[in-house]
């Protein structure tokens, strides 16, 4: 549902306050282009809620991923709408807060979120494909130090990720999957590779097929 008033959210769209609040909850942050959002994102969000015992997962739609080409990237509002189609507005929330904070680099976003939500406990959620390219992220070592990271398998990326530079560099921070439920109590410096179900859905393939609605069903 869209609001008729330009620039204002529809009544069922939950807005995360730009300047923060004092919520004392554990939050999984699932960032990405969501070009488009699909069932794999929803599966990961639901898994994280249950197995990491989180209160919420924010689908944090990036205004522009510095590592991805602009060509083929849908308009921001379209990508945000696709994430909102997955959200329930209570436990899974689609948000444009990264755009409102005017941030594009995860390490900067995390620092600002922690400052503005001082009582919230954040966990960064990502697939093995992201872990495999983590060394290309801005200040990736600082990111690992300042937010716990939960990594889930992705078909075709697991071996590369687990034998890659980031995994070796951060091996002293790795904790067993059983520590997952208490990861949010840490302010950073820990990460785990979780035995989550693997989902090979590709946003690129969905764009090529034009089959967006079917991508939202599980």
Backbone as a chain_set.jsonl record, in Angstrom:
{"seq": "XXXXXXXXXXXXXXXXXXXXXXXXXXXXXXXXXXXXXXXXXXXXXXXXXXXXXXXXXXXXXXXXXXXXXXXXXXXXXXXXXXXXXXXXXXXXXXXXXXXXXXXXXXXXXXXXXXXXXXXXXXXXXXXXXXXXXXXXXXXXXXXXXXXXXXXXXXXXXXXXXXXXXXXXXXXXXXXXXXXXXXXXXXXXXXXXXXXXXXXXXXXXXXXXXXXXXXXXXX", "coords": {"N": [[0.835, -1.187, 0.0], [0.504, 2.192, -0.811], [1.049, 5.53, 0.238], [-1.138, 8.268, -0.446], [-0.275, 10.828, -0.223], [2.411, 12.644, -1.402], [5.753, 11.727, -0.685], [5.262, 10.821, 1.866], [5.004, 8.065, 4.129], [3.038, 5.067, 3.682], [0.34, 4.012, 5.888], [0.934, 1.421, 6.846], [3.64, 1.17, 6.686], [6.584, 0.873, 8.377], [8.634, 3.178, 9.914], [12.02, 3.553, 10.666], [13.42, 5.548, 13.086], [15.437, 8.26, 12.109], [17.1, 9.678, 13.843], [17.316, 7.995, 15.924], [16.54, 6.074, 18.968], [15.674, 4.811, 22.225], [15.357, 2.06, 22.205], [15.581, -1.171, 23.587], [16.555, -3.704, 22.281], [17.39, -6.684, 20.403], [18.81, -6.698, 17.225], [18.937, -7.818, 13.96], [20.836, -6.952, 11.188], [20.305, -6.836, 7.88], [21.763, -6.006, 5.171], [21.805, -4.683, 1.8], [21.443, -4.566, -1.819], [18.956, -5.425, -2.688], [17.77, -6.079, -5.223], [15.937, -7.558, -7.126], [14.363, -7.728, -3.79], [14.006, -11.012, -2.402], [12.889, -14.467, -1.918], [15.059, -15.713, -0.68], [16.184, -13.723, 0.938], [14.097, -13.39, 2.763], [14.011, -15.928, 3.904], [16.504, -16.0, 5.206], [16.15, -13.896, 7.033], [14.064, -14.881, 8.647], [15.272, -17.181, 9.646], [17.381, -16.041, 11.137], [15.956, -14.602, 13.083], [14.866, -16.692, 14.579], [17.034, -18.521, 15.231], [19.108, -16.938, 16.164], [17.838, -15.67, 18.091], [16.678, -13.098, 17.897], [15.044, -9.905, 18.207], [14.176, -8.324, 16.121], [14.612, -8.088, 12.536], [16.175, -5.965, 10.344], [15.65, -5.096, 7.068], [17.834, -3.609, 5.299], [17.931, -1.419, 2.928], [20.233, -0.579, 0.516], [21.295, 2.632, -0.622], [23.033, 2.682, -2.692], [25.28, 0.383, -3.678], [28.709, 0.464, -3.368], [30.298, -1.478, -4.549], [28.945, -2.569, -6.609], [27.853, -2.396, -10.016], [26.19, 0.447, -11.518], [24.642, 0.036, -13.704], [21.803, -1.762, -14.581], [20.758, -1.588, -12.065], [17.888, -1.187, -10.245], [15.622, 1.589, -9.637], [15.866, 3.242, -6.449], [13.454, 3.411, -4.881], [11.901, 1.393, -6.004], [13.362, -0.874, -5.301], [13.222, -0.688, -2.535], [10.463, -0.996, -2.187], [10.225, -3.666, -2.976], [11.499, -4.927, -0.879], [9.822, -4.192, 1.19], [7.641, -5.713, 0.559], [8.309, -8.151, 1.59], [8.411, -7.758, 4.292], [6.996, -7.826, 7.634], [6.467, -5.75, 9.237], [6.704, -5.815, 11.954], [8.442, -7.843, 13.142], [10.126, -8.256, 11.011], [11.48, -5.753, 9.212], [11.469, -3.474, 6.63], [13.674, -0.968, 5.6], [14.707, 2.386, 4.827], [16.749, 3.603, 6.086], [19.524, 3.802, 5.77], [19.848, 5.345, 3.505], [18.662, 7.691, 4.426], [20.437, 8.356, 6.384], [22.475, 9.021, 4.819], [24.581, 7.304, 4.08], [26.814, 4.929, 2.625], [28.652, 3.018, 3.104], [29.125, 0.13, 4.975], [30.536, -0.012, 7.451], [30.493, 2.62, 8.317], [27.776, 3.094, 8.525], [27.06, 1.286, 10.576], [28.488, 2.366, 12.758], [27.154, 4.801, 13.114], [24.537, 3.964, 13.629], [24.884, 2.606, 16.062], [25.558, 4.713, 17.662], [23.221, 6.244, 17.631], [21.26, 4.521, 18.46], [21.658, 3.62, 21.275], [21.031, 1.595, 23.136], [20.32, -0.599, 21.729], [21.149, -3.848, 20.403], [23.143, -4.972, 17.939], [23.453, -7.258, 15.185], [25.288, -8.218, 12.402], [24.129, -9.53, 9.411], [24.91, -11.818, 6.866], [25.543, -13.461, 3.691], [27.589, -16.261, 2.595], [28.73, -15.52, 0.203], [29.14, -12.796, 0.486], [31.004, -12.783, 2.58], [33.138, -13.87, 1.207], [33.985, -11.743, -0.336], [34.621, -9.828, 1.458], [37.026, -8.505, 2.047], [37.167, -6.479, 0.247], [35.561, -4.534, 1.173], [35.113, -1.327, 2.652], [37.254, -0.582, 5.31], [37.102, -3.153, 6.518], [38.127, -4.746, 8.54], [37.731, -3.16, 10.795], [34.975, -3.123, 10.8], [34.41, -5.804, 11.485], [35.345, -5.761, 14.075], [33.551, -4.14, 15.371], [30.932, -5.002, 15.228], [29.063, -7.935, 15.816], [29.086, -10.715, 13.582], [27.032, -12.734, 11.619], [27.203, -15.399, 9.507], [25.801, -17.033, 6.735], [25.413, -20.055, 4.778], [25.92, -20.085, 1.195], [25.123, -21.383, -1.907], [27.803, -22.431, -3.939], [29.57, -20.55, -2.965], [30.621, -21.137, -0.496], [33.013, -22.686, -0.04], [34.97, -21.011, -1.151], [34.63, -18.752, 0.472], [35.265, -19.73, 3.064], [37.891, -20.397, 2.814], [39.108, -18.1, 2.252], [40.756, -14.827, 2.336], [39.637, -13.09, 4.28], [38.435, -14.839, 6.128], [40.695, -16.197, 7.113], [42.12, -14.023, 8.209], [40.42, -13.227, 10.205], [40.194, -15.39, 11.83], [40.734, -15.763, 14.534], [38.608, -14.61, 15.738], [36.456, -16.142, 15.266], [33.63, -18.007, 16.275], [31.937, -20.94, 17.558], [28.912, -22.255, 15.994], [26.988, -22.716, 17.99], [27.188, -20.606, 19.672], [25.673, -18.682, 18.556], [23.052, -17.739, 19.539], [23.833, -15.971, 21.569], [25.29, -14.026, 20.426], [24.455, -11.411, 19.996], [24.904, -10.146, 22.358], [27.444, -9.304, 22.349], [29.629, -6.596, 21.462], [31.05, -6.739, 19.232], [33.794, -8.202, 17.333], [33.433, -10.905, 17.107], [32.428, -13.692, 15.119], [30.361, -16.015, 13.317], [29.92, -18.988, 11.404], [27.044, -20.189, 10.275], [24.923, -23.107, 10.362], [22.8, -22.83, 8.37], [19.872, -23.268, 6.239], [20.539, -23.605, 2.742], [20.161, -21.282, 0.132], [19.781, -20.791, -3.199], [18.742, -18.754, -4.732], [18.897, -16.23, -7.147], [19.21, -12.777, -7.49], [19.891, -11.573, -9.856], [19.114, -13.479, -11.764], [16.378, -13.42, -11.296], [15.749, -10.829, -12.108], [16.334, -11.038, -14.805], [14.416, -12.855, -15.594], [12.117, -11.578, -14.972], [10.326, -12.403, -13.146], [9.292, -11.451, -10.573], [7.128, -11.521, -8.567], [6.841, -14.311, -8.027], [9.161, -14.807, -6.715], [8.812, -14.165, -4.097], [7.553, -16.086, -2.672], [7.604, -18.798, -0.397]], "CA": [[0.0, 0.0, 0.0], [1.274, 3.417, -0.91], [0.347, 6.721, 0.686], [-1.501, 9.176, -1.52], [0.46, 12.071, -0.032], [3.796, 12.479, -1.86], [6.83, 11.836, 0.301], [4.859, 10.32, 3.172], [4.837, 6.618, 4.078], [1.713, 4.511, 3.906], [0.141, 3.707, 7.307], [1.496, 0.135, 7.249], [5.086, 1.212, 6.505], [7.254, 1.223, 9.622], [9.82, 3.998, 9.717], [13.032, 3.545, 11.715], [13.762, 6.968, 13.262], [16.783, 8.641, 11.681], [17.906, 10.145, 14.975], [17.422, 6.95, 16.917], [15.685, 6.027, 20.143], [16.267, 4.03, 23.31], [14.872, 0.677, 22.188], [16.522, -2.153, 24.126], [16.215, -4.924, 21.565], [18.45, -7.242, 19.564], [18.403, -6.434, 15.857], [19.777, -8.304, 12.87], [20.901, -6.018, 10.068], [20.524, -7.499, 6.599], [21.919, -4.951, 4.19], [21.981, -5.129, 0.434], [20.786, -3.794, -2.871], [17.586, -5.895, -2.829], [17.522, -5.711, -6.614], [14.965, -7.201, -6.093], [14.287, -8.602, -2.62], [13.456, -12.301, -2.814], [12.631, -15.451, -0.868], [16.294, -15.991, 0.06], [16.295, -12.714, 1.992], [13.093, -13.7, 3.776], [14.45, -17.146, 4.597], [17.582, -15.629, 6.108], [15.595, -13.078, 8.116], [13.322, -15.759, 9.558], [16.255, -18.04, 10.321], [18.09, -15.237, 12.125], [15.041, -14.314, 14.189], [14.687, -17.887, 15.402], [18.252, -19.18, 15.713], [19.927, -15.973, 16.904], [16.93, -15.134, 19.115], [16.605, -11.656, 17.701], [13.717, -9.294, 18.296], [13.831, -7.8, 14.805], [15.587, -8.026, 11.452], [15.952, -4.827, 9.45], [16.083, -5.22, 5.677], [18.4, -2.278, 5.133], [18.13, -1.26, 1.484], [21.336, 0.344, 0.247], [21.05, 3.632, -1.664], [23.95, 2.396, -3.803], [26.415, -0.435, -3.254], [29.92, 0.896, -4.085], [30.944, -2.599, -5.225], [28.101, -3.065, -7.689], [27.674, -1.409, -11.091], [24.889, 1.106, -11.559], [23.863, -0.544, -14.799], [20.946, -2.857, -14.148], [20.258, -1.34, -10.722], [16.566, -0.574, -10.263], [15.506, 2.778, -8.787], [15.863, 2.946, -5.017], [12.099, 3.186, -4.382], [11.463, 0.064, -6.452], [14.048, -1.882, -4.483], [12.644, -0.584, -1.197], [9.139, -1.606, -2.252], [10.36, -5.123, -3.036], [11.828, -5.354, 0.483], [8.61, -4.016, 1.999], [6.741, -6.826, 0.256], [8.725, -9.276, 2.432], [8.385, -7.388, 5.703], [5.716, -7.902, 8.338], [6.302, -4.509, 9.964], [6.886, -6.02, 13.395], [9.703, -8.549, 13.375], [10.936, -8.033, 9.817], [11.174, -4.373, 8.844], [12.221, -2.901, 5.515], [13.982, 0.415, 5.961], [15.562, 3.228, 3.991], [17.516, 4.425, 7.013], [20.885, 4.052, 5.28], [19.736, 6.488, 2.597], [18.38, 8.889, 5.223], [21.678, 8.698, 7.088], [23.427, 9.405, 3.766], [25.728, 6.421, 4.188], [26.891, 3.843, 1.657], [29.626, 2.038, 3.568], [28.567, -0.551, 6.134], [31.232, 0.324, 8.686], [30.029, 3.942, 8.733], [26.381, 2.933, 8.93], [27.034, 0.624, 11.886], [28.96, 3.316, 13.769], [26.118, 5.793, 13.363], [23.405, 3.281, 14.267], [25.216, 2.34, 17.46], [25.521, 5.995, 18.355], [21.856, 6.758, 17.722], [20.439, 3.522, 19.159], [22.678, 3.165, 22.236], [20.629, 0.419, 23.912], [20.074, -1.716, 20.81], [22.254, -4.766, 20.182], [23.092, -5.284, 16.513], [24.201, -8.366, 14.578], [25.313, -8.08, 10.953], [23.78, -10.778, 8.744], [25.358, -11.857, 5.475], [25.778, -14.754, 3.097], [28.983, -16.626, 2.359], [29.225, -14.764, -0.946], [29.64, -11.514, 1.005], [32.239, -13.058, 3.314], [34.198, -14.107, 0.225], [34.451, -10.455, -0.883], [34.667, -8.874, 2.564], [38.265, -7.712, 2.038], [36.976, -5.342, -0.653], [34.717, -3.571, 1.861], [35.851, -0.267, 3.347], [37.602, -0.81, 6.726], [36.423, -4.388, 6.869], [38.597, -5.221, 9.854], [37.028, -2.355, 11.804], [33.599, -3.613, 10.833], [34.395, -7.048, 12.256], [35.607, -5.439, 15.478], [32.52, -3.293, 15.961], [29.602, -5.615, 15.206], [29.125, -9.387, 15.603], [28.66, -11.061, 12.233], [26.506, -14.075, 11.414], [27.34, -15.743, 8.089], [25.051, -18.237, 6.368], [25.909, -20.646, 3.529], [25.366, -19.745, -0.118], [25.632, -22.351, -2.884], [28.864, -21.976, -4.819], [30.436, -19.548, -2.331], [31.06, -21.55, 0.832], [34.426, -23.089, -0.014], [35.77, -19.801, -1.39], [34.545, -17.889, 1.647], [35.928, -20.318, 4.223], [39.333, -20.5, 2.567], [39.525, -16.792, 1.782], [41.604, -13.955, 3.141], [38.924, -12.56, 5.438], [38.281, -15.911, 7.108], [41.991, -16.421, 7.761], [42.489, -12.85, 8.996], [39.514, -13.098, 11.348], [40.019, -16.726, 12.404], [40.773, -15.69, 15.996], [37.322, -14.076, 16.197], [35.38, -17.076, 14.913], [33.051, -18.769, 17.387], [31.104, -22.034, 17.046], [27.511, -21.88, 15.764], [26.164, -22.77, 19.199], [27.248, -19.293, 20.315], [24.806, -17.776, 17.818], [22.017, -17.057, 20.313], [24.339, -14.937, 22.48], [26.155, -13.105, 19.695], [23.999, -10.028, 20.095], [25.395, -9.559, 23.611], [28.776, -8.77, 22.076], [29.688, -5.364, 20.681], [31.849, -7.007, 18.049], [34.962, -9.044, 17.524], [33.08, -12.315, 16.992], [31.594, -14.061, 13.977], [30.085, -17.444, 13.239], [29.374, -19.542, 10.168], [25.903, -20.916, 10.805], [24.436, -24.195, 9.515], [21.465, -22.464, 7.899], [19.503, -23.82, 4.919], [21.14, -22.872, 1.63], [19.205, -20.809, -0.861], [20.54, -20.363, -4.369], [18.008, -17.777, -5.533], [19.738, -15.143, -7.646], [18.491, -11.561, -7.875], [20.168, -11.352, -11.282], [18.245, -14.369, -12.528], [15.006, -12.93, -11.167], [15.605, -9.648, -12.969], [16.33, -11.484, -16.191], [13.169, -13.561, -15.879], [10.993, -10.685, -14.719], [9.371, -13.159, -12.317], [9.451, -10.945, -9.213], [6.169, -12.006, -7.579], [7.105, -15.696, -7.637], [10.352, -14.858, -5.862], [8.472, -13.826, -2.73], [6.874, -17.195, -2.03], [8.462, -19.843, 0.166]], "C": [[0.873, 1.241, 0.0], [0.433, 4.586, -0.422], [0.033, 7.613, -0.509], [-0.738, 10.486, -1.414], [1.906, 11.877, -0.434], [4.791, 12.629, -0.717], [6.47, 11.342, 1.68], [4.607, 8.824, 3.084], [3.382, 6.21, 4.241], [1.578, 4.118, 5.368], [0.8, 2.418, 7.756], [3.007, 0.062, 7.029], [5.736, 1.701, 7.788], [8.51, 2.021, 9.31], [10.761, 3.85, 10.914], [13.495, 4.995, 11.889], [15.22, 7.274, 12.947], [17.67, 9.011, 12.863], [17.881, 9.189, 16.157], [16.399, 7.02, 18.027], [16.364, 5.125, 21.172], [15.74, 2.6, 23.359], [15.964, -0.272, 22.685], [16.172, -3.511, 23.537], [17.428, -5.411, 20.792], [17.96, -7.223, 18.116], [19.416, -7.032, 14.883], [19.699, -7.329, 11.716], [21.243, -6.794, 8.803], [20.565, -6.418, 5.525], [22.08, -5.519, 2.792], [21.255, -4.242, -0.554], [19.309, -4.159, -3.0], [17.074, -5.551, -4.233], [17.086, -6.92, -7.46], [15.161, -8.043, -4.833], [13.619, -9.906, -3.051], [13.364, -13.262, -1.632], [13.876, -15.797, -0.067], [16.506, -14.992, 1.181], [15.314, -13.019, 3.131], [13.483, -14.92, 4.583], [15.543, -16.828, 5.61], [17.05, -14.829, 7.285], [14.869, -13.951, 9.134], [14.264, -16.677, 10.331], [16.96, -17.266, 11.437], [17.21, -14.922, 13.331], [14.967, -15.5, 15.153], [15.994, -18.356, 16.048], [19.208, -18.224, 16.429], [19.119, -15.302, 18.006], [16.899, -13.605, 19.08], [15.171, -11.172, 17.872], [13.239, -8.812, 16.93], [14.961, -8.079, 13.818], [15.204, -6.839, 10.583], [16.497, -5.166, 8.071], [16.536, -3.833, 5.252], [18.806, -2.077, 3.669], [19.182, -0.182, 1.221], [20.949, 1.358, -0.831], [21.936, 3.413, -2.881], [25.166, 1.65, -3.307], [27.657, -0.029, -4.048], [30.597, -0.219, -4.878], [30.12, -3.153, -6.384], [27.909, -1.993, -8.751], [26.284, -0.798, -11.049], [23.995, 0.52, -12.65], [23.075, -1.752, -14.298], [20.377, -2.671, -12.761], [18.923, -0.602, -10.816], [16.56, 0.686, -9.405], [15.351, 2.387, -7.318], [14.465, 2.621, -4.507], [11.561, 1.825, -4.804], [12.081, -1.035, -5.599], [13.504, -1.881, -3.057], [11.257, -1.228, -1.159], [9.224, -3.127, -2.279], [10.724, -5.681, -1.658], [10.609, -5.235, 1.392], [7.617, -5.144, 1.759], [7.071, -8.061, 1.081], [8.459, -9.021, 3.904], [6.999, -7.573, 6.317], [5.473, -6.66, 9.19], [6.479, -4.619, 11.46], [8.23, -6.664, 13.712], [10.66, -8.388, 12.2], [10.533, -6.685, 9.24], [12.068, -3.932, 7.699], [12.453, -1.425, 5.802], [14.916, 1.09, 4.967], [16.513, 4.061, 4.839], [18.927, 4.716, 6.513], [20.889, 5.238, 4.316], [19.5, 7.774, 3.382], [19.585, 9.317, 6.043], [22.761, 9.164, 6.127], [24.729, 8.612, 3.884], [25.643, 5.323, 3.135], [27.844, 2.736, 2.102], [29.154, 1.452, 4.902], [29.225, -0.136, 7.436], [30.788, 1.688, 9.22], [28.58, 3.891, 9.204], [26.29, 2.343, 10.324], [27.436, 1.6, 12.986], [27.875, 4.322, 14.127], [24.892, 5.17, 14.03], [23.678, 3.019, 15.738], [25.191, 3.62, 18.292], [24.088, 6.448, 18.608], [20.876, 5.788, 18.388], [21.319, 2.879, 20.24], [22.314, 1.907, 23.02], [20.333, -0.792, 23.029], [21.337, -2.556, 20.658], [22.143, -5.285, 18.745], [23.927, -6.512, 16.167], [24.137, -8.161, 13.071], [25.089, -9.442, 10.331], [24.276, -10.748, 7.312], [25.555, -13.287, 5.008], [27.257, -15.009, 2.882], [29.568, -15.882, 1.169], [29.756, -13.402, -0.531], [30.928, -11.694, 1.804], [33.406, -13.238, 2.347], [34.773, -12.815, -0.334], [34.646, -9.404, 0.203], [35.913, -7.981, 2.523], [38.185, -6.526, 1.082], [36.146, -4.244, 0.011], [35.592, -2.532, 2.567], [36.027, -0.629, 4.824], [36.924, -2.071, 7.271], [36.884, -4.965, 8.204], [37.922, -4.45, 10.983], [35.579, -2.81, 11.935], [33.495, -4.864, 11.699], [34.607, -6.804, 13.745], [34.425, -4.775, 16.163], [31.111, -3.835, 15.854], [29.782, -7.128, 15.041], [28.533, -9.721, 14.242], [28.21, -12.513, 12.185], [26.492, -14.353, 9.91], [26.58, -17.032, 7.811], [25.552, -18.763, 5.026], [25.196, -20.095, 2.296], [25.954, -20.721, -1.125], [26.686, -21.734, -3.795], [29.836, -20.998, -4.194], [31.089, -20.036, -1.051], [32.549, -21.895, 0.9], [35.336, -21.877, -0.198], [35.791, -18.915, -0.163], [35.371, -18.433, 2.807], [37.42, -20.527, 4.032], [39.919, -19.148, 2.169], [40.316, -15.976, 2.792], [40.901, -13.461, 4.4], [38.787, -13.617, 6.53], [39.588, -16.179, 7.838], [42.356, -15.247, 8.671], [41.655, -12.735, 10.272], [39.312, -14.425, 12.074], [39.995, -16.695, 13.932], [39.473, -15.156, 16.58], [36.185, -15.069, 15.986], [34.926, -17.883, 16.126], [32.168, -19.866, 16.809], [29.647, -21.6, 16.894], [26.646, -21.884, 17.012], [26.187, -21.457, 19.965], [26.304, -18.289, 19.657], [23.791, -17.032, 18.664], [22.534, -15.974, 21.265], [25.233, -13.935, 21.765], [25.746, -11.652, 19.874], [24.445, -9.363, 21.392], [26.782, -8.953, 23.434], [28.683, -7.493, 21.273], [30.53, -5.542, 19.424], [33.009, -7.911, 18.362], [34.654, -10.523, 17.527], [32.279, -12.516, 15.705], [31.437, -15.566, 13.954], [29.563, -17.795, 11.862], [28.284, -20.512, 10.588], [25.41, -21.998, 9.845], [23.009, -23.942, 9.035], [21.152, -23.164, 6.582], [20.102, -22.966, 3.806], [20.071, -22.507, 0.607], [19.972, -20.214, -2.029], [19.823, -19.357, -5.247], [18.925, -16.619, -5.893], [18.885, -13.953, -8.043], [18.69, -11.276, -9.359], [19.254, -12.201, -12.139], [16.795, -13.912, -12.47], [14.767, -11.717, -12.051], [15.505, -10.075, -14.436], [15.01, -12.148, -16.566], [11.956, -12.656, -15.757], [9.956, -11.304, -13.8], [9.472, -12.726, -10.858], [8.435, -11.517, -8.244], [6.452, -13.428, -7.102], [8.286, -15.795, -6.685], [10.009, -14.649, -4.405], [7.824, -14.993, -1.999], [7.888, -18.218, -1.535], [7.665, -21.137, 0.3]], "O": [[1.862, 1.32, 0.729], [-0.776, 4.619, -0.652], [0.815, 7.71, -1.455], [-0.569, 11.184, -2.414], [2.583, 11.022, 0.137], [4.683, 13.537, 0.107], [7.291, 11.43, 2.593], [4.061, 8.347, 2.089], [2.592, 6.922, 4.861], [2.589, 3.908, 6.038], [1.193, 2.304, 8.917], [3.594, -1.01, 7.174], [5.471, 2.816, 8.237], [9.353, 1.582, 8.527], [10.333, 4.008, 12.058], [13.925, 5.613, 10.915], [16.126, 6.618, 13.462], [18.858, 8.69, 12.876], [18.354, 9.513, 17.246], [15.52, 7.883, 18.044], [17.514, 4.727, 20.986], [15.683, 1.994, 24.429], [17.116, -0.19, 22.26], [15.574, -4.358, 24.201], [18.373, -4.659, 20.553], [16.853, -7.668, 17.814], [20.614, -6.771, 14.986], [18.609, -6.925, 11.312], [22.339, -7.34, 8.675], [19.526, -5.975, 5.034], [22.442, -6.682, 2.616], [20.553, -3.301, -0.183], [18.493, -3.317, -3.375], [16.086, -4.835, -4.399], [17.781, -7.28, -8.411], [15.999, -8.944, -4.796], [12.775, -9.914, -3.947], [13.713, -12.92, -0.502], [13.771, -16.143, 1.109], [16.959, -15.364, 2.264], [15.66, -12.918, 4.308], [13.31, -14.949, 5.801], [15.517, -17.323, 6.737], [17.458, -15.061, 8.423], [15.04, -13.781, 10.341], [14.074, -16.916, 11.524], [17.117, -17.773, 12.548], [17.673, -14.97, 14.47], [15.0, -15.333, 16.372], [16.055, -18.563, 17.259], [20.037, -18.667, 17.224], [19.637, -14.476, 18.758], [17.071, -12.931, 20.095], [14.216, -11.93, 17.703], [12.05, -8.881, 16.619], [16.111, -8.279, 14.208], [14.061, -6.718, 10.143], [17.676, -5.488, 7.928], [15.72, -2.986, 4.889], [19.875, -2.508, 3.238], [19.04, 0.965, 1.643], [20.345, 0.992, -1.838], [21.632, 3.896, -3.972], [25.996, 2.213, -2.593], [27.67, -0.16, -5.272], [31.384, 0.059, -5.783], [30.541, -4.092, -7.06], [27.813, -0.81, -8.427], [25.325, -1.43, -10.606], [22.769, 0.509, -12.538], [23.631, -2.651, -13.667], [19.591, -3.501, -12.305], [18.843, 0.48, -11.398], [17.413, 0.834, -8.529], [14.783, 1.345, -6.991], [14.296, 1.65, -3.769], [10.842, 1.177, -4.043], [11.414, -1.999, -5.224], [13.343, -2.937, -2.445], [10.921, -1.925, -0.202], [8.394, -3.806, -1.674], [10.305, -6.784, -1.307], [10.391, -6.078, 2.261], [6.841, -5.493, 2.649], [6.217, -8.93, 1.26], [8.299, -9.963, 4.681], [5.978, -7.492, 5.634], [4.411, -6.518, 9.797], [6.411, -3.613, 12.167], [9.046, -6.109, 14.448], [11.877, -8.386, 12.386], [9.388, -6.493, 8.829], [13.293, -4.012, 7.796], [11.532, -0.714, 6.203], [15.783, 0.461, 4.36], [17.023, 5.088, 4.391], [19.471, 5.781, 6.806], [21.824, 6.038, 4.313], [20.06, 8.82, 3.054], [19.74, 10.496, 6.362], [23.82, 9.636, 6.542], [25.825, 9.167, 3.799], [24.559, 4.849, 2.794], [27.839, 1.642, 1.536], [28.826, 2.187, 5.834], [28.534, 0.072, 8.433], [30.714, 1.888, 10.432], [28.206, 4.564, 10.164], [25.535, 2.835, 11.163], [26.792, 1.653, 14.034], [27.692, 4.659, 15.297], [24.279, 5.787, 14.901], [22.791, 3.193, 16.574], [24.846, 3.603, 19.474], [23.778, 6.976, 19.676], [19.797, 6.187, 18.824], [21.681, 1.708, 20.122], [23.204, 1.22, 23.52], [20.118, -1.892, 23.539], [22.452, -2.046, 20.768], [21.171, -5.952, 18.388], [24.965, -6.77, 16.776], [23.057, -7.953, 12.518], [25.773, -10.406, 10.676], [24.083, -9.754, 6.612], [25.714, -14.205, 5.813], [28.078, -14.096, 2.973], [30.774, -15.635, 1.126], [30.712, -12.901, -1.122], [31.836, -10.867, 1.721], [34.526, -12.813, 2.63], [35.927, -12.787, -0.764], [34.818, -8.223, -0.097], [35.85, -6.819, 2.926], [39.054, -5.654, 1.11], [36.036, -3.142, -0.527], [36.691, -2.847, 3.024], [35.053, -0.946, 5.506], [36.277, -2.059, 8.318], [36.104, -5.603, 8.912], [37.579, -5.03, 12.014], [35.029, -2.872, 13.035], [32.604, -4.973, 12.542], [34.103, -7.556, 14.579], [34.298, -4.832, 17.386], [30.173, -3.201, 16.338], [30.577, -7.559, 14.207], [27.582, -9.076, 13.801], [28.914, -13.409, 12.65], [25.852, -13.635, 9.141], [26.697, -18.005, 8.556], [26.064, -17.99, 4.217], [24.032, -19.695, 2.352], [27.174, -20.87, -1.189], [26.488, -20.654, -4.352], [30.835, -20.642, -4.82], [32.028, -19.405, -0.565], [33.255, -21.44, 1.8], [36.339, -21.727, 0.5], [36.838, -18.384, 0.209], [36.095, -17.683, 3.461], [38.135, -20.807, 4.995], [41.087, -19.06, 1.792], [40.514, -16.382, 3.937], [41.506, -13.419, 5.471], [38.995, -13.333, 7.709], [39.59, -16.368, 9.055], [42.846, -15.453, 9.781], [42.12, -12.215, 11.286], [38.365, -14.57, 12.847], [39.315, -17.509, 14.557], [39.257, -15.239, 17.789], [35.075, -14.858, 16.474], [35.746, -18.376, 16.9], [31.695, -19.738, 15.68], [29.196, -20.684, 17.581], [25.67, -21.137, 17.091], [25.324, -21.209, 20.807], [26.151, -17.169, 20.146], [23.664, -15.814, 18.535], [21.753, -15.14, 21.723], [25.862, -13.092, 22.405], [26.597, -10.763, 19.901], [24.372, -8.14, 21.514], [27.238, -8.178, 24.275], [27.753, -7.322, 20.484], [30.7, -4.604, 18.644], [33.196, -8.339, 19.502], [35.505, -11.329, 17.903], [31.552, -11.627, 15.264], [32.264, -16.302, 14.494], [28.856, -17.009, 11.231], [28.57, -21.546, 11.192], [25.477, -21.815, 8.63], [22.117, -24.756, 9.273], [22.064, -23.605, 5.883], [20.162, -21.742, 3.921], [19.202, -23.31, 0.268], [20.721, -19.251, -1.867], [20.236, -19.121, -6.382], [19.642, -16.094, -5.041], [17.95, -14.087, -8.832], [17.78, -10.799, -10.037], [18.684, -11.722, -13.119], [16.068, -13.998, -13.459], [13.711, -11.589, -12.67], [14.701, -9.542, -15.2], [14.539, -12.027, -17.697], [10.908, -12.914, -16.347], [8.84, -10.798, -13.682], [9.715, -13.563, -9.988], [8.83, -11.97, -7.169], [6.32, -13.724, -5.914], [8.399, -16.761, -5.931], [10.84, -14.929, -3.541], [7.569, -14.888, -0.799], [8.905, -18.467, -2.184], [8.201, -22.148, 0.755]]}, "num_chains": 1, "name": "protein.A"}
